[in-house]
């Protein structure tokens, strides 16, 4: 067995997963930015009641925690050991899909971004699932 090839394959998969998490985050941010351009949305934000949800400090804390999970996976995908990394991506990828959909589909750009994000999250889980076992 060539240890350099195994190490290279490990780093490549870690980099791929991390890059996909970056891709997901940029799409989430782009969708949110475009959401601010939706007529009437900023007025709702200013009143503190968006889509029937009262925006409170507690609500924002929960939202921050939920969005931090994919952000953390950008770094963790590069730092975690093989086994923990693999399972973290297998579990967190699909679990992030409800997070993506939580803001609701309001228009065509939401459908576009959500579709891309869901495909990327499923790809993350699939690549982690298919990640060959690394030898010590």
C-alpha positions in Angstrom: 0.0 0.0 0.0 1.3 3.5 -0.9 0.6 5.7 2.1 1.1 8.9 0.1 -1.8 8.0 -2.2 -4.0 7.2 0.8 -3.1 10.6 2.4 -3.7 12.4 -0.9 -7.1 10.8 -1.3 -8.0 11.7 2.2 -7.0 15.4 1.7 -8.8 15.5 -1.6 -12.1 14.2 -0.1 -11.8 16.6 2.9 -11.2 19.5 0.5 -14.1 18.5 -1.7 -16.5 18.3 1.2 -15.3 21.6 2.6 -15.7 23.3 -0.8 -19.2 21.9 -1.2 -20.1 23.4 2.3 -18.7 26.7 1.1 -20.8 26.4 -2.1 -23.9 25.7 0.0 -23.2 28.7 2.3 -22.8 31.1 -0.6 -26.0 29.9 -2.1 -27.8 30.4 1.3 -26.4 33.9 1.5 -27.3 34.8 -2.0 -30.9 33.6 -1.5 -31.1 35.6 1.7 -29.8 38.8 0.0 -32.2 38.5 -2.9 -35.0 37.9 -0.3 -34.4 41.4 1.0 -35.4 42.7 -2.5 -38.8 41.1 -2.3 -41.4 43.9 -2.2 -42.6 44.5 1.3 -40.0 42.2 3.0 -38.0 45.0 4.6 -41.2 46.6 5.9 -41.9 43.3 7.7 -38.4 43.1 9.1 -38.7 46.7 10.4 -42.0 45.8 12.3 -40.3 42.7 13.8 -42.9 40.3 12.5 -41.8 38.4 9.4 -44.3 36.0 7.7 -46.2 35.7 11.0 -43.0 35.0 13.0 -42.1 37.4 15.8 -38.4 38.2 15.5 -37.0 38.2 19.0 -33.5 37.9 20.4 -34.3 34.3 21.2 -35.5 33.6 17.7 -32.3 35.2 16.3 -30.1 33.1 18.6 -31.8 29.9 17.4 -31.4 31.0 13.8 -27.7 31.8 14.4 -27.1 28.3 15.9 -28.9 26.6 13.0 -26.9 28.5 10.4 -23.6 28.0 12.3 -23.9 24.2 11.7 -23.2 24.3 8.0 -20.6 27.1 8.6 -18.8 24.9 11.1 -18.8 22.0 8.6 -16.6 24.1 6.2 -13.8 23.9 8.8 -14.6 20.6 10.4 -14.6 18.8 7.0 -10.9 19.7 6.8 -10.0 19.0 10.5 -11.9 16.0 11.6 -10.5 12.5 11.4 -11.8 10.2 8.7 -14.5 8.3 10.7 -15.9 11.4 12.5 -15.7 13.5 9.4 -17.5 10.9 7.3 -20.4 10.5 9.7 -20.7 14.2 10.4 -21.2 14.8 6.7 -23.5 11.9 6.2 -25.7 13.1 9.0 -25.5 16.9 8.8 -25.9 17.1 5.0 -29.4 15.7 4.9 -30.4 17.3 8.2 -29.5 20.7 6.8 -32.2 20.3 4.1 -35.1 21.4 6.4 -32.9 24.4 7.4 -32.7 25.4 3.8 -36.4 25.0 3.3 -37.3 26.7 6.7 -37.6 30.2 5.2 -40.2 28.9 2.7 -40.5 29.1 -1.1 -41.9 32.5 -2.1 -40.8 32.9 -5.7 -38.8 31.4 -8.5 -35.4 32.4 -7.2 -36.1 30.6 -3.9 -37.0 27.4 -5.9 -33.8 27.8 -7.9 -31.5 28.3 -4.9 -33.2 25.6 -2.8 -32.9 23.1 -5.6 -29.1 23.8 -5.9 -28.6 23.7 -2.2 -30.5 20.5 -1.7 -28.6 18.8 -4.6 -25.3 20.0 -3.0 -26.3 18.7 0.5 -27.3 15.3 -0.9 -24.0 15.2 -2.8 -22.1 15.9 0.4 -23.9 13.0 2.1 -23.3 10.7 -0.9 -19.6 11.6 -1.2 -19.1 11.0 2.5 -21.0 7.7 2.3 -18.9 6.5 -0.7 -15.6 7.7 1.0 -13.4 4.7 1.0 -12.1 3.5 4.3 -8.8 5.0 5.2 -6.1 2.7 6.5 -4.1 3.8 9.6 
